Amino acid sequence: RRVADFLLAAHLAGGRVLHGSRGGKGKIAGFLEDYAFLADALLDLADATGEKAYAERARGIASEMVRRFADPGAGGFFQTETPDSGKRGLLDLAKEYLDQVVPSPDAVAARVLLRLDRASAAPDLRRAADAALASAAPYARAFPSAATSWAILASATAAIPETRPAAATRGPVRVRVARRPGEVEVRFFLDGGWHVQSRNPSRPDLVPTRVTLRTPGAAEPAYPAAQDVIVAGERLSVYSGQFSVTAKAAGRGAVGVDVEFQSCDDSRCLAPVRLELEAPSLPEENR
């Protein structure tokens, strides 16, 4: 957080990302990699902390990135900003499609746009990402060993289902989402002897149970009261058995729901889980 807050304070000026700073003062117009890598890191930070403000800052940076660097004709992104004149010279046409010591800035830029579109539909950002994927394809086919970032991105994009399921099971935990007039319910069913951490765990290193609605204007979910239990001599704040998380959701249509948790018993914890579910739209008679 400290690094992110410093970069946002010192390296942003009027929507523009600055390449470097000295004494807390930013300088030098940023390159594509400055925008792409910063936005990607802010999205990771938002996912890790649950603080949506970082995701919103990433969305603003991404929008500026598209405006300043996108090639509207051939797709992809130039390494330098479009000049105020709108005309690029020969030295302004460089694009970096292939991975070097660090991943391709073009690939990271496309990944950022796809992540933002998946979080909350953004057709303009999705079109720019799709155009970047198409423009990179010839280079990825010609130099596959230097196009790992594109291969991973294309594979993940192809694997995204057109619709999310309404229920899923991971180990001892089953989760089901349902739409009701004015709200969404996320129902958890845990096998006996298992628990998940509450929304506010007893230690900061424990993985909280978190529900996020992927719809504009969604209210903060309401979580149930946690249970205090003693595990291996330590007091923990957990949920167990069956419980529900609810959130207000206006409108009639389906709502994407992201669910995160980590299931544990008295002797072990399984790997953290992230589910991408969808509460189906309301039947006609309930609208």
Helices and strands as residue ranges (DSSP letters): H 2-10, E 12-13, E 16-22, E 25-29, H 32-49, H 52-69, G 90-92, H 105-119, H 123-142, G 144-146, H 148-159, E 167-170, E 173-180, E 183-190, E 195-197, E 210-214, E 227-231, E 234-240, E 242-248, E 255-261, E 263-264, E 273-279, G 284-286
